[in-house]
């Protein structure tokens, strides 16, 4: 389950950013995760809960945006939604795609709270 190591990294990054902002709490973390990233969404959600225990992110809402894939045909430059990594271009029927989106894993935003 590599999702746990990913979750630990996300919690670590968010904790460091919250600390740098002198935040007392992180209320929300928004993530962009590509459908073709190889990450199991449900496993990551569970792992985030485990990794956030006893941290500043323990009560954080983790919002996961599923990023649909977008491919470009290297021959005709047509943009399309591929069926998978080995899709054929729907215009010229050539195989071999260049993925533009759909494999990312990105912390998009953090919502932190400060008590003065």
VOPA-953275 format. One record per residue (C-alpha): residue number from 1; residue in one letter; x, y, z. Coordinates in steps of 0.02 Angstrom, whole numbers, plus 32768, in hexadecimal, padded with zeros to 4 digits. Each point is the difference from the previous one (the first is absolute). Layout:
BEGIN
R  num  residu  east  north    up
R  NUM       A     X      Y     Z
...
//
This chain:
BEGIN
R  num  residu  east  north    up
R    1       X  8000   8000  8000
R    2       X  8069   8090  7FC0
R    3       X  7F70   8076  8027
R    4       X  8038   8007  80B6
R    5       X  80AC   8043  7FD1
R    6       X  7FAD   807E  7F8D
R    7       X  7F89   8033  808B
R    8       X  8091   8016  807A
R    9       X  8058   8070  7F82
R   10       X  7F63   8069  7FE6
R   11       X  7FE6   8015  80BB
R   12       X  80B8   802D  8016
R   13       X  7FFC   8083  7F77
R   14       X  7F5C   804B  803D
R   15       X  8040   8003  80B5
R   16       X  809F   805B  7FCD
R   17       X  7F9C   8080  7F9C
R   18       X  7F87   801B  8090
R   19       X  8092   8018  8078
R   20       X  8050   807E  7F8A
R   21       X  7F5B   8060  8000
R   22       X  7FF8   7FF9  80BF
R   23       X  7F5B   7FA4  7FF2
R   24       X  7FAD   7FA9  8091
R   25       X  7F96   7F8F  7F94
R   26       X  7FED   7FC5  7F4C
R   27       X  7F47   7FF6  7FDA
R   28       X  800C   7FC5  7F4B
R   29       X  807D   7FB7  7F86
R   30       X  7FCF   7FF6  7F49
R   31       X  8059   7F82  7F92
R   32       X  8002   7FE5  7F43
R   33       X  801E   7F48  7FD7
R   34       X  7FFF   7FBB  7F51
R   35       X  7F94   7F6C  7FD4
R   36       X  8098   7FAE  7FAF
R   37       X  8075   8025  8092
R   38       X  7FF5   7F4F  8044
R   39       X  7FBB   803D  80A6
R   40       X  7F67   7FAB  804A
R   41       X  7F93   8090  803B
R   42       X  7FA8   7FA3  808C
R   43       X  80A4   7FBB  8042
R   44       X  804C   80AE  7FFF
R   45       X  7F6B   8048  805D
R   46       X  8014   7F7B  8087
R   47       X  80BD   8018  8007
R   48       X  7FEE   80BC  8013
R   49       X  7F95   7FE6  809A
R   50       X  8084   7F8C  8049
R   51       X  8092   8072  7FD4
R   52       X  7FAA   809C  8047
R   53       X  7FE1   7FB3  80AC
R   54       X  804D   8066  808D
R   55       X  803A   808A  7F88
R   56       X  7FC3   80AE  7FD9
R   57       X  7F9C   7FAF  7F73
R   58       X  7FA0   7F85  806D
R   59       X  7F58   8056  7FE0
R   60       X  8027   8038  7F4F
R   61       X  7F88   7FE4  7F70
R   62       X  8060   7FB5  7F6E
R   63       X  7FAC   8029  7F5A
R   64       X  803B   7F95  7F70
R   65       X  7FDF   803D  7F4F
R   66       X  800A   7F75  7F81
R   67       X  8059   8042  7F66
R   68       X  7FC4   7FAE  7F61
R   69       X  8085   7FD7  7F7F
R   70       X  8021   806A  7F67
R   71       X  8070   7FC0  7F76
R   72       X  804D   804C  7F65
R   73       X  8023   7F9B  7F64
R   74       X  80B8   8015  7FD4
R   75       X  7FD7   7FEE  7F47
R   76       X  7F68   8072  7FE3
R   77       X  8003   8064  80A5
R   78       X  7F49   7FD9  8024
R   79       X  7FCF   8011  80B8
R   80       X  7F8C   7F7A  8044
R   81       X  7FD0   7F98  8097
R   82       X  805D   7F5A  7FF3
R   83       X  7FB4   7F59  802F
R   84       X  80A5   7FD0  8052
R   85       X  80BA   8014  7FEE
R   86       X  8003   7F9D  7F5C
R   87       X  7F71   805C  7FAA
R   88       X  7FF1   8025  7F48
R   89       X  7FE0   80B0  7FC1
R   90       X  7F48   8010  7FD0
R   91       X  802E   806F  7F6A
R   92       X  8094   7FAA  7FAC
R   93       X  7FF6   7F57  805C
R   94       X  80BB   8002  8029
R   95       X  8037   7FAE  80A1
R   96       X  8076   8059  8075
R   97       X  7FC1   808E  8069
R   98       X  804D   808F  805F
R   99       X  7FA4   8016  80A5
R  100       X  7FE7   80B6  802C
R  101       X  7F94   7FE4  809A
R  102       X  7FC8   7F6E  8068
R  103       X  809D   7FC4  8059
R  104       X  8019   8090  807A
R  105       X  8004   8000  80BD
R  106       X  7FFD   80B2  803F
R  107       X  7FD3   805D  809E
R  108       X  7F94   8087  7FB4
R  109       X  7FD8   8065  809B
R  110       X  8003   8008  80BE
R  111       X  7F82   805B  806B
R  112       X  8052   802C  80A5
R  113       X  7FBF   8056  809C
R  114       X  805D   8070  8077
R  115       X  7FC6   8028  80B0
R  116       X  803F   80AB  8036
//
